Amino acid sequence: MKYIFSILLSFSFLTSAFAYDEALAAKMDKIFSKVTQKNIIKSKLMIDNKELFKILREKKKFVFLDIRTEAEMAILGLKTDNTLEIPLEHLFEKKNLDRLPKDELIVLICHSGSREKRRL
């Protein structure tokens, strides 16, 4: 029984090693290579605190998406009715993508801003 389990375990490691999709990786590299900090700062995708306060004053519909780790959220959480807490490592799971609004502005929140810049 141990022998069969060892073979199956080894086989599963070997098959996952060949799961790399080179064409998909090249496509993603082409898309995300343009997402540099310099380009993001120049774009309309990045807002500062003044812009956020303007959105709040104008009562525009939006959602805070807190992508910090659970440990970071525990230190200082953003608890509002319009906050979704989805750590970055779980953001692209189908159940979490389905939670994102399709018709509202999404304001990303993270600890330092570096995760937000990577995901724009």
N, C-alpha and C positions, 0 to 999 in steps of 0.2 A: 504494500500500500504506500509506504514512504517513497519507494522507487517511482511509482506512477505519479505521485504528487510532485516529486522533483522534476520529472520530465515535463509535466504540464506547466509547472511554474517556469521552467527554463524556456519552454515554447512561447509562453505569454510574453516574456521579456524580449525574445527575439522578434516576435511579430510587431510589438510596439516600437521596436527600434527602426523598423522599416515604414512606419506610419507617416513619416515626414513627407509633406506634399510640396515638392520644389516649385511647381507652377503657382500654387497658391501663395507660397512664401514670396515669390518674385512679385506677384500682383500686390500683395500687402506692402511690400517694401516700396514699390512705385507710388502707392497712395500715401503712405505715412512718411516717406522721405521729405515731403514738402511741409510737414508739420514740424517746423522748428520754432523755438521760442521767439526768434526775431519775427517770423511771419505771424505768429499768434498775437504778439503784442501789437503789431500793425493792423490786425484784423478787427472786425466788429464782434468777434466771438468773445473777446476778453472784456469784462466790465470792471470798473473800479468801484470803490464804496460810494462815490457821488452818484454814479449811474444806478447803483442798487437802491439808494435812497430815493432817487427820482422814480424808479419803478414802484417803490412802496408808497410814495406820496400820490402817484397817479392811480393807485389801486389796480395795477395791471395783474392779470392772472399769471401766476408762476409757481414753480415748485423748487424748493431747495433739494438738491440731491447730495447727501453727505456720503462721500466715498472714502472716508477715513476708516482705519481699522477699528474693530470693536473696542480695543484697549484705548485708542484715542477718543472714541466717542464716550467711553466711560469717564474719562477725565473731564471733558467739557462737551456736553451734548447740546445739540441744537434742537430744542423741543418745541416745534410749532405744528399747527394743523397741516401745513403744506410742506412738511419735511419727509423725505424718503431716506431711510438709512440703509444703504447697500454698500458694503465694503468693496473696494475696487476689484479684489480678486474674485468676487462673485457677480460683478456687474453684468457680464455677458452671458450669464445663465438664462435660459429661456424664461423661467418663472420671474426673474427680475426684470428682464427686458419688457415683459408684458405689463409690468407695474408702471412703466414710464409713460407719462402722458404724451399723446400725439399732437395735441392742440394747445399746449402751453409752453411758455419759456421755461427752460430748465437751468437753474443756477447751481453749478457744481461747487461743493465745499470740500476742502481738504486741509491738512495741517499746515502746509507751507506754500501750496500753489503748484508744486511740481507735478503731482498726479493729475490735477486739473488740466495742466498744459499738455500732458501726454495724451489725454483722452479727447481733446477737442478736435 
